[in-house]
Amino acid sequence: KAHPQKAGVQKQACMLIRNLVAHGQAFSKPILDLGAEALIMQARSAHRDCEDVAKAALRDLGCHVELRELWTGQRGNLAP
């Protein structure tokens, strides 16, 4: 909450939350009750660098998150 514009702080916070709940599901409800889902979503949309860790934190909190990359319809080379 205190540093929403600092990408590094937001990324570390997402990693902390992910690690807490991945190793102890008892932390999920209290963390969610404090508004973590909305804060993680804000970090995810504000900082591209937080995308992967934010998704991991949301996933481990039991929140809905799209984990697969959707097909963009662009064609590219499969081999060099």
C-alpha positions as CSV (number, residue, x, y, z in Angstrom):
1,K,0.0,0.0,0.0
2,A,2.7,2.4,0.9
3,H,4.7,2.4,-2.3
4,P,2.4,1.6,-5.3
5,Q,4.7,3.4,-7.8
6,K,7.8,1.4,-6.9
7,A,7.9,-1.6,-9.2
8,G,10.7,-3.3,-7.2
9,V,8.8,-3.0,-3.9
10,Q,5.6,-4.3,-5.5
11,K,7.4,-7.2,-7.1
12,Q,9.0,-8.2,-3.7
13,A,5.6,-7.9,-2.0
14,C,4.0,-10.2,-4.5
15,M,6.9,-12.7,-4.0
16,L,6.5,-12.5,-0.2
17,I,2.8,-13.1,-0.4
18,R,3.2,-16.0,-2.8
19,N,5.9,-17.6,-0.6
20,L,3.8,-17.2,2.6
21,V,0.7,-18.8,1.2
22,A,2.5,-21.5,-0.8
23,H,3.9,-22.9,2.4
24,G,1.0,-22.2,4.7
25,Q,-2.5,-22.0,3.4
26,A,-3.6,-20.7,6.8
27,F,-2.3,-17.3,5.7
28,S,-4.5,-17.0,2.7
29,K,-7.7,-15.8,4.3
30,P,-6.1,-13.1,6.6
31,I,-4.1,-11.8,3.6
32,L,-7.1,-11.7,1.4
33,D,-9.1,-10.0,4.2
34,L,-6.6,-7.2,4.2
35,G,-7.3,-6.5,0.5
36,A,-4.3,-8.3,-1.0
37,E,-6.1,-9.3,-4.2
38,A,-6.9,-5.8,-5.3
39,L,-3.4,-4.6,-4.4
40,I,-1.8,-7.4,-6.4
41,M,-4.1,-6.6,-9.3
42,Q,-3.0,-3.0,-9.1
43,A,0.7,-3.9,-9.0
44,R,0.1,-6.2,-12.0
45,S,-1.5,-3.6,-14.1
46,A,0.9,-0.8,-13.1
47,H,4.2,-2.7,-13.5
48,R,4.9,-5.1,-16.3
49,D,7.8,-6.5,-14.3
50,C,5.3,-7.8,-11.7
51,E,3.2,-9.9,-14.1
52,D,4.6,-13.3,-13.3
53,V,5.0,-12.9,-9.5
54,A,1.6,-11.3,-9.3
55,K,0.0,-14.2,-11.1
56,A,1.8,-16.7,-8.9
57,A,0.6,-14.8,-5.7
58,L,-3.0,-14.7,-7.0
59,R,-2.9,-18.4,-8.0
60,D,-1.6,-19.5,-4.6
61,L,-4.1,-17.2,-2.8
62,G,-6.9,-19.1,-4.6
63,C,-7.9,-16.1,-6.7
64,H,-8.9,-16.4,-10.4
65,V,-6.0,-15.7,-12.7
66,E,-5.4,-16.5,-16.4
67,L,-2.1,-18.4,-16.5
68,R,-1.8,-19.2,-20.2
69,E,-0.9,-16.8,-22.9
70,L,-3.7,-16.4,-25.4
71,W,-3.0,-16.8,-29.0
72,T,-2.3,-13.4,-30.6
73,G,-3.0,-14.5,-34.2
74,Q,0.5,-13.5,-35.2
75,R,2.6,-15.8,-37.3
76,G,6.2,-16.4,-36.6
77,N,9.1,-18.7,-37.4
78,L,9.2,-21.9,-35.3
79,A,12.8,-22.6,-36.2
80,P,15.7,-20.3,-37.2
